[in-house]
Amino acid sequence: MLVELERGMDFYALPPEGVSEGQIIEVGSSNSKVGNIMYLGAIPEGTTICNIERTASDGGKFARSSGSFATIFGHTQDGTVIELPSGRRVLLSDNCRATIGAVAGSGRVEKPFLKAGNKYHLMNSKGRVYPRTRGVAMIAAAHPFGTGRRRGPKKPTSVRRSAPPGKKVGLIAPRRTGRKRGGKRREQRV
């Protein structure tokens, strides 16, 4: 959303759910209405907030994706404790600002991709290899683990470090293979 200030300046901000065009948005006020930008020290406990600054005046780092929000957990002498969307609680300075409400567009992830190309472009923007086919699902000519006979790799999954490319699939020069056993009795190294 584009917010125009009384001084004639304007800036872009993340729109919370429920903000409408022409609505008056107060920056730095003590009125906890949806859309207002307030200091964390002035926001009451239990309030839903988004676009939270990590350090004062950094523009907002937490709870910025569509539909996400954090909650004011409590106020202390050192600052304000907020609960992030992940459930983790962090202590931030009272001088950090946040927007009241949850970010708009909460239903974005519920929309199906419909086409493989849409999924491909999303994965490409995140730098991921897509589609990634499992070796055991291939034919024997395409992968060392591939076969039509039975499930699972037909060759050993561990391979030496000096193996040529194409053969180097699976566990490369592993120290050990197999299931780990005796979890509680093992001593932890410090």
Long-range contacts (C-beta under 8 A, 24 or more apart in sequence): 3-27, 13-37, 13-51, 13-99, 14-50, 14-51, 14-60, 14-64, 14-99, 14-103, 14-104, 15-103, 15-104, 16-50, 16-99, 16-100, 16-101, 16-102, 16-103, 16-104, 17-101, 17-102, 17-103, 17-104, 17-106, 18-101, 19-101, 19-104, 28-97, 32-100, 33-100, 34-100, 34-101, 35-99, 35-100, 35-101, 36-99, 36-100, 37-97, 37-98, 37-99, 37-100, 38-97, 38-98, 38-100, 39-94, 39-95, 39-96, 39-97, 40-72, 40-79, 40-80, 40-82, 40-92, 40-93, 40-94, 40-95, 40-96, 40-97, 40-98, 41-75, 41-79, 41-80, 41-94, 41-95, 42-94, 43-72, 43-80, 43-98, 43-100, 44-72, 45-72, 45-73, 45-74, 45-75, 46-71, 46-72, 47-71, 47-72, 47-100, 48-100, 48-101, 48-102, 49-82, 49-98, 49-99, 49-100, 49-101, 50-98, 50-99, 50-101, 50-102, 50-103, 51-98, 51-99, 51-103, 52-82, 52-92, 52-96, 52-97, 52-98, 53-92, 53-96, 53-97, 53-98, 54-92, 54-96, 55-93, 55-96, 56-93, 56-95, 56-96, 56-97, 57-97, 60-97, 60-98, 60-99, 62-90, 63-103, 64-103, 65-103, 66-103, 66-104, 66-105, 66-106, 66-108, 66-109, 67-102, 67-103, 67-104, 67-105, 67-106, 67-107, 67-108, 67-109, 68-102, 68-103, 69-101, 69-102, 69-103, 70-98, 135-169, 143-169, 144-169, 144-170, 145-169, 145-170
